[in-house]
Amino acid sequence: MTHSVSFRVGPVGFRIVSDWREPVRQLQQLYGAYPAPIAGVATATARIEAARPWRRWLRPAVHIRGDYIIPDALPLPLSQGLLSAEMAMNLQVALGWRQHLLLHASAVEQGGRAIIMVGASGSGKSTLAAMLGEGDWRLLGDEFAMLGLDDGLLAPFPRLVSLKNESIAEMAARVSVDRLGPLIIGTPKGSIRHLVPRADAIARMDEPARPALLLFPGFGEQAGLRAVAPSEAFMRLTDSSTNYVALGEPAFVALTRLVRDVPAVAIGYASGAQGVAAVEALWAEVGG
Amino acid sequence: MATPPMPPPTWVAAAPDRLVSQQLDVLSAVFDRASGQTHLLAEPLPQILAVLNNAPGTSLDVANRLSISFDIEESDSLAQRISECLDELAALGLVVRVISSQMATSGDSEITVKQESGVLSLKQSKTETL
């Protein structure tokens, strides 16, 4: 017997299929406020299957599958089924989505204008977006920023925020427990806990925003600001995109326009609160 | 028997409609429609590409054409630097080196020049016979 759940996040209709009930039940709960896919049609399907048929009962481990697969992906223990589902969803979008330029970035909006935060794992972009998203900002997304190829607007993609390690306690102190998923420990990235975005982020997921600031956060780096040249921003954004090469010329046009039109700044900060204060100060300067 | 000296190589730039360029700051981003690759070029590479646009030439021609728009002094080191730049552009597939016998075809037709890096289609209304 297989279990499944469908829901829509921004432009993407997801369908998650699993051999097990538990990850699907957790997804149903966490994505409970999200709408169904348009016309009931999922554009990305992810499967969480038994690594070997008999492993469904004996030492359960899960494989991530879907329209796109990574052949050698390590099976994860079933206790990390929810994480597998989230990874599978990321993978389907990262490899399959062609309607927007995908940047591995978080994004927040205020007054129709957006900050795109780009950085490697550990740069603090998820935590910053989550903290801003609990304040005067609307969370547009934690994992992918979707840049429109023609209009240059950011399409919201407010997936669950993936909180890691220290930021789990920081956010758990600010939000009600029904917005938090189970604590998943011992993952390749340490401890992970998913956060459901605030209700306004989900309700307004079809409202795009105009990019106004490119931010390169550096958690743990020396406090301060540094202007980033358009060519450096361009290089870092092509690096952070999963579909820049596949999209070809339209991506080149969209990305060169972005880095020419929008100021780019790198910030260093030592704590979440310091990061938020730096972003707010910077936003006031760029005319937020 | 004396062998005649080798003529200097002539350089041909990729057809202008093959490249999309955007100057970002000191670097220019160039998208190559033929290869699907994006290049970030520092000065004077975009300027060299521009002066070879629709007009193949030797490195000396390039130096002369650059000196029309830019305040540069001709010297051996300049010629050397331009040769290096042309080699860099060739490595990216944005220019090709053509020896004179291959340039002997003239007329209004499309010519194809075979190079180690592959085949580059050139659309030119007129090619000079060297």
HADDOCK unambig.tbl for C-alpha pairs under 7 A between the chains (distance, minus, plus):
assign (segid A and resid 230 and name CA) (segid B and resid 24 and name CA) 5.75 0.50 0.50
assign (segid A and resid 230 and name CA) (segid B and resid 25 and name CA) 6.52 0.50 0.50
assign (segid A and resid 231 and name CA) (segid B and resid 24 and name CA) 5.68 0.50 0.50
assign (segid A and resid 231 and name CA) (segid B and resid 25 and name CA) 6.48 0.50 0.50
assign (segid A and resid 231 and name CA) (segid B and resid 27 and name CA) 6.20 0.50 0.50
assign (segid A and resid 248 and name CA) (segid B and resid 36 and name CA) 6.03 0.50 0.50
assign (segid A and resid 249 and name CA) (segid B and resid 31 and name CA) 6.96 0.50 0.50
assign (segid A and resid 252 and name CA) (segid B and resid 31 and name CA) 6.92 0.50 0.50
assign (segid A and resid 260 and name CA) (segid B and resid 24 and name CA) 6.54 0.50 0.50
